[in-house]
Each structure stands twice: as C-alpha cells, then as structure tokens.
Amino acid sequence: MKRVLSLLMLAMVLSLACIPSALAAETTSVCYPTSVTRSEDGREIRKVYDLGPNEDPAGISRSDFQQDGVHYTLVDLLKQELPENESRQHTETVTLESKNKDMASVLALLPQQREFVTDDGLSGVLTLQLDTVQVDVSGYGSSTKAVNVTRSYPNLAGQDTSYIPKTIQDGGRTLTLQDINWQTDNTSSLDGYAVGDRFTAVATYSGSATSSYVKGYQVTADYVGTVSRIALNKTRYVAIFEGGAPAVDIIPEEAEAAFSFHFNWAYLLIPVGVIALAGGGMGTALLLKRRHESGEGES
C-alpha cells in the first residue's frame, strides 16, 4: 500500500515540475533587426535580422505596422546563409565646415584615408577622392560702418550756410552735412582798391556703409574603398513588408514587442488537473487500504 501512495506522490511532483517547462516553451524571445531599409517610393520596407545559433527566428515580428501614415504587411521572409566573408565597394560622402576656401586649408581638414562602418555593420578603410572635393559658400553676413568725408568750398563772400550743399554723393552713398569749419582767406586788392575778406568753408559729411562678407564654406568629398566583415556563424533573415492603405488602430510594433507574451489560460488547468489527479489517487489509495483492513478483520 505504501508503494501505491509513493507512486501517486511522485506523479504529482512530476506534473507540477512540467508547468515551468510548458511556460518556457510558449515564451519566445523578441528578435530585433540589424538594419532597416526603405525604398525610395516608400512602398517597401526590408528588415534584416542576423541571428545566432541560439536565437529563434520565431521571435521575428510578422505583424502589420503603420509608419508615416502607411500600413505595411509582411509579404515574404527570406533566409540567407551568410558567407564567411562579405565585402563590397562603398562610397562615403563627408560634409564639413571650413573658414577658408583655399585648397591647402581644405585638405588639412580631409585626411587621405578614413575608417568607416556602414549601417549594416561592414567596415573598412576608405581613400579620399581628390576630384570629388567641392567647396561652396555656406552663408553670408553683413557689417555696417560709419563713413566721414570733408569737402572744402573756398572764396565765399560770407559765412553763409546757403552756399554749402546739405547732402553729397560719395561712392554711391548719400552723406549728410554734419559740421562746417569756416576759414578766412587772405585780403587782396583789385586795381588799388581793397577787397573784403573771403571765406573757405570746410564741411564734414557723414553716413554709413554696409558691406557683405562670406561667413564660411561647406566642403564635401567622397571616400571610396572596400568594406567587409566576417560572419560569426549567423543566419540572415530578411522580412519584406509592402505598404498599402493606412490602417486604423494599428498597434505599434514596439508595443507589440513589449506585450508579445500572450497568457494561455490552459496553464490554469494544469495545476487543477494535477490536484484532481492527486486527490483521486489518494482517495483510491485510502479506499484500497480500508478494504485491505476489512479483509484482515474478517479473517
């Protein structure tokens, strides 16, 4: 009899131990893309996943999503075995600012070689292409300064300002009279008759001059070379989504990933079944024990 009870208890323990395993089997880790590219017309989005041996492709999201007002649906999931070494030609365009436009100053900002890493993880040392170096004005500024000019008006009969122009033109700018300095000329005679004093007016005019200047230059140049990477025992999956009409109430993919675990109500039935099984087994054992005891008493 004790052996029967032991077997029933062992069955109950094993059943309870299976619950975490069942939960783990239903939970799949979410996979995140290595890179995401979008076609120029926005009709197709490709998500690239590079998964290791321990990563389950079931974690790749296949759900519809909405981006920039477009509803995207999964149309294909491609599997690619990555080569041991992947390489390709790559052109990287750099843009930077320069205070000067002379080539010596520009080249000082552009090293002959630079190391780059592409968006999809390939790296390499690229070489500057001198024929692609271009320098453009990035912006203009303006400055204003005061301008002062003096003009002399000699041999005037008196210190009368009506003889003096109130404005003058100088270099295309209009200047305004600001001050007059009167000077007395030497007295002269004409045929023995004295002539009265004559005057020279030294007038000062002022105004402003505005000039523009280059604030800086924008330099662009291309670096070209080979980029590569060594595949570390990974498999590539490419999820292709095509865009259609906008959808309503689409759950964002990030929210879906955060709530990707769906509770299975069947899990609640497991402990209930185990308890019922254990209870039934113990009831059966007690019944057998009582019958056994009754048989012994009759004998």
Secondary structure as the mmCIF struct_conf table of DSSP 4:
data_model
#
loop_
_struct_conf.conf_type_id
_struct_conf.id
_struct_conf.beg_label_comp_id
_struct_conf.beg_label_asym_id
_struct_conf.beg_label_seq_id
_struct_conf.end_label_comp_id
_struct_conf.end_label_asym_id
_struct_conf.end_label_seq_id
HELX_RH_AL_P HELX_RH_AL_P1 LYS A 2 GLU A 26
HELX_LH_PP_P HELX_LH_PP_P1 SER A 29 CYS A 31
BEND BEND1 THR A 34 THR A 34
STRN STRN1 SER A 35 ARG A 38
TURN_TY1_P TURN_TY1_P1 GLU A 40 ASP A 41
BEND BEND2 GLY A 42 ARG A 43
STRN STRN2 GLU A 44 LEU A 51
TURN_TY1_P TURN_TY1_P2 PRO A 53 ASN A 54
HELX_RH_3T_P HELX_RH_3T_P1 PRO A 57 GLY A 59
BEND BEND3 ILE A 60 ILE A 60
BEND BEND4 SER A 63 SER A 63
STRN STRN3 PHE A 65 GLN A 67
TURN_TY1_P TURN_TY1_P3 ASP A 68 GLY A 69
STRN STRN4 VAL A 70 GLU A 81
HELX_LH_PP_P HELX_LH_PP_P2 LEU A 82 PRO A 83
BEND BEND5 GLU A 84 GLU A 84
STRN STRN5 ASN A 85 SER A 98
BEND BEND6 LYS A 99 LYS A 99
BEND BEND7 ASP A 102 ASP A 102
HELX_RH_AL_P HELX_RH_AL_P2 MET A 103 LEU A 109
BEND BEND8 LEU A 110 LEU A 110
BEND BEND9 GLN A 112 GLN A 112
STRN STRN6 GLN A 113 VAL A 117
TURN_TY1_P TURN_TY1_P4 ASP A 119 ASP A 120
BEND BEND10 GLY A 121 GLY A 121
STRN STRN7 SER A 123 LEU A 128
HELX_RH_3T_P HELX_RH_3T_P2 LEU A 130 THR A 132
STRN STRN8 GLN A 134 LEU A 156
BEND BEND11 ALA A 157 GLY A 158
HELX_RH_3T_P HELX_RH_3T_P3 THR A 161 TYR A 163
BEND BEND12 ILE A 164 ILE A 164
BEND BEND13 LYS A 166 LYS A 166
STRN STRN9 THR A 167 ASP A 170
TURN_TY1_P TURN_TY1_P5 GLY A 171 GLY A 172
STRN STRN10 ARG A 173 THR A 184
HELX_LH_PP_P HELX_LH_PP_P3 ASP A 185 THR A 187
STRN STRN11 SER A 189 LEU A 190
TURN_TY1_P TURN_TY1_P6 ASP A 191 GLY A 192
STRN STRN12 TYR A 193 ALA A 194
STRN STRN13 PHE A 199 ILE A 230
BEND BEND14 ASN A 233 ASN A 233
STRN STRN14 THR A 235 GLY A 244
BEND BEND15 ALA A 245 ALA A 245
BEND BEND16 VAL A 248 ASP A 249
HELX_LH_PP_P HELX_LH_PP_P4 ILE A 250 PRO A 252
HELX_RH_AL_P HELX_RH_AL_P3 GLU A 253 ALA A 258
TURN_TY1_P TURN_TY1_P7 PHE A 259 PHE A 259
TURN_TY1_P TURN_TY1_P8 TRP A 265 TRP A 265
HELX_RH_AL_P HELX_RH_AL_P4 ALA A 266 GLU A 298
#
